[in-house]
Amino acid sequence: MLILIAGLPGTGKTTIARAFAKLSGAVHLNSDVMRKELGLLGHYSQEDKKRVYDALLEQTEMALKKGKTVVVDSTFYQQSIRAPFEILAYANEVPLKWVEIKASERILQERLSKPRPDSEADFAVYEKIRSQFEALPGEHLVLDSELETPESAAHKILQYLV
């Protein structure tokens, strides 16, 4: 199974994805960590973004081929970024589930003003991505990270998958 966790910067995607991976035993992949591993911190050209997502896609495919459940967290802010993961799930005949994480702008401003271990995104990045964010189509789980602990969100994701 492939679970894709989407949302704007600062919503808590990574924290929730980590909690879910711990609860479920899923492999957790993250775009910010991948960017760091590729030596692309501070590099956000279209080509650099493509390198990050291509590497995520490759690692996702390797884990799926081993029969693992994979959770990938990233903004997934445009359909052009989402489509390769959807195609990968289809090609590997694994179920695909989308989860969207939200939070109020007030909370996001507060969170993004503090340093975070893996992400460089600040409020200006949030505003840019928000202006380009394409709504997730179809049925998906929406969680508000202000109302959920990471653990309760992870349990809700698990319930959503069955």
N, C-alpha and C positions, 0 to 999 in steps of 0.2 A: 504494500500500500504506500502511496505517496501523499503526504499531507503538506500543503503549501500554506504558510502563514504570512499574510500580507498586511500592510498598514503603513501609515506615515511614520517618519522618524520619531522616536521617543514614546511610541505608544506602548512599548513593553513586549514587542514581538519576541525578542531574544530570550528575555527572562521567562516568558511563558513557554516558548519552544524548549528551553532547557528543562523546565519542570516537567513538560510532557515527555521528553526523551527519557528522563530519569524514571518517571512513572511507568512508561510503556516499554522501555528497552529499545526504542527507535534510535536510528542513527540521526544525529542532529548536524545539519550543515547550515552555515550562516554566511551571507554575502560580505559582511564587514570583516569577518575572520579570513575569508577567502581573499579579499582585497589585500589584507595585511600579509598573508602568506605569499601572495604573488608580488609583493614589494610595490604595490600600487596605491599606498596611502597618499592622499592628496591629488590623485589622478582620476579625473572624472570625465574625460573625453568619451565620446561614443565608442571609440575603439577600446578604451580601457574598461568601460562598463561591459562591453561584449566579451572581453577576455575573462572578466570575473564571472559572468553568467555562463560562459562556455565551460569554465572550470567547475562551477557548481553543477552544471548539467552532467558533465563527465563523471564526477564523483557520485552523483545521484544514481546515474545509470549503473555504475559498478556495484553500488550497494544493493540496488533493486535486483540485479542479476544474481546476487548471492542470496536472494530471498529475504532481504532485510526490509523492514518498514523504515521509511525515510521521512524526516520532517525537515523542510527547508524554510528558513525565515529570511525575508528580504522585503523591501517595499513592494515589489512586484507592481509598480505603479502604472505600467502600461501593458496593454494586451500583447504588444510585440515582444515583451519580456516573458510574459506568461505562456505564450503559445508553444515554445519549444518544450516546456515541462509537461504541458498537456499532451503534446505529440509523443513524448517519451513514455508517459504513463500508458497511453493507448497502444503504442508499439510493443510495450512489454506486458500488455494485458494485466495491468495492476490498477486497482481502484485509485481514483484521485479525489481528494477532498480539499476544499478551500476553507480557510479560517481567516477572518478579518479582525484585527485588533484595533480598537478605537480608544480615544481619551479626549477630554476637553482641551481646547486650545490653552486655557489657563494652566492646566497641569503640564501640558507639553512644553510650554514656555519655561516653566520651572525646571522640568527634567532636562531640557536641552541647554539650560544655562550652566549645568554641572558637567564636569568631565565624565565620560563613560569609557570603560576599558577597551571596547572594540570599535566604537563608532566615532567618526569625526563630525557627524551631522550636528549643526547648530540650528537656531530658529530660522535663520535665512535659508538654509537648505530645506528645512521643513516647509517654509512658505513656497519655495520653488517647486518642490515635489507635489505639494498640495494643489498648486495651480495646474499641474500636468496629470494628476491622478485620475485614471479612468476607472469608473465603478466596476466592481467585480460582477460579471454576468451570472445569472442562474442562482441556484440554491447554494448557500454557504452559511457557515456559523459566524455570527458576529458577537464578539466579546468586548466589554468595556473594562479596560484594565484598572479603572478607578474603583469599580464595583467588585472586582475579583482579586483574590490573592493569586499568585502564580499557580499554587497547588489546586485551588478550586477551579481555575481556568483549565488546567491540565485535565482534571476529572471531567469537566464539561466537554472537552474535546474528545476524550475517550468515549463518553456516552454518545456523542454525535456520530462516532465512527461505527457503532454497532447497529 
